[in-house]
Amino acid sequence: MSKKNFRPDVDAPEWRGGHSPYDILKEGTIALVVVSLLTVLLSVVFGSPDDPAITIKSWSNAAPVDFATTALSELNGTSTTASYGAPYNHTPDASQALGPLTLEKWVGVRIPIDAANDFVVNPLRTLPYQTALHQGLANWSSASTSTRTKWVANYTKASAGMKFNGGQVVVNATNAGPVPVMINDLTKMARNGALDQALLTGNSFYSTDYTQSLLFISDGGYLGQLAAKDHLLGEQWGVMNETGSYPGSAWLWLYTFFYQISPYNSSGNGDILVLATMILLTAGLTLMPFLPGLRSIPRKTRVYRLIWREHYRNRE
Amino acid sequence: MGPLLYAALLPLNHPGHFLHWHFIEISVANTIVIGLMLLTFVAALVLPFPGRRRRKENQ
């Protein structure tokens, strides 16, 4: 029987030296106590991030024109949510793809959102009776799709000069049907907080599903402005950062690094490209012991000799 | 007076500082944390194992 050659990265020689006792439970306990004490101490000294949550109420009060413009984009179907595709709607060619890999399409529309109805029309229907609004919604419901499209298009055309004066959204639009009333009343509804409640979904008494509110807020420009101030945007390595001067998720540096360079930052399929790259790199790390060359790095860098220098000093 | 009792000594809820180098952008806070992690790593490599002297005496 021929003797196999010794492979330095794969085979471990039989240990013939001495042994030292090592109490891993003691070390784990010490580590736990030290980290717990450090956590309490650092939180007493530095506190924790405490930015108030952004609601539709706070947004529409701080930037009513931005809110009304966003509401219009939900109605005319140009908002990010309205044209996002899966999992929200069936917008054709909106899903990202990497060759035959079309994850969003495979998952399908799991959280169906009809932006015009869910964000504008249906919340308005929950308001107490108001003649102009009630009549406007009745007209909207009975109008044909082409008539609605014409109303919305006429209002959209005039909305470049949108103003907010005396608590009213002012747009000089003609032949816009009930759209001016709908946008104005939705803005009022948002400013008094009723829209936040109307967009909460779920059947339980304490609903915590803020999907619709968050999508509506992220369709506007206000959230992006606040995020930019705190360096939280994607192009600012935002996923690594935290509000204020607190350290953030620094360990996500590699993930967000790809979003800063070409072709990832210019491709319409950027997310799936980054995902695929990270899967490949993670697979490389996981399979390191099986990859010739890579698995030799620890042996060739000899960092282990620094850690176990006492042992090697005694051996030499 | 109540809320003051719970306030942090040095709260960091003020705009952060950021370092820029070409397309790289990193907050000073993250840089400090990464620096501390590297320092811990080097210390773990360089500092002697605790209990080494005791083991030596036993040998």
Interface residues (C-beta under 8 A of the other chain):
Chain A: S20 S43 V44 V45 F46 G47 S48 P49 D50 D51 K229 D230 H231 Q236 W237 M240 N241 E242 T243 G244 S245 Y246 P247 G248 A250 Q260 I261 V303 L306 I307 E310
Chain B: A7 A8 L9 L10 P11 L12 N13 H14 P15 G16 H17 F18 F23 I24 E25 I26 S27 V28 A29 N30 I32 V33 I34 L45 V46 P48 F49 R52 R55
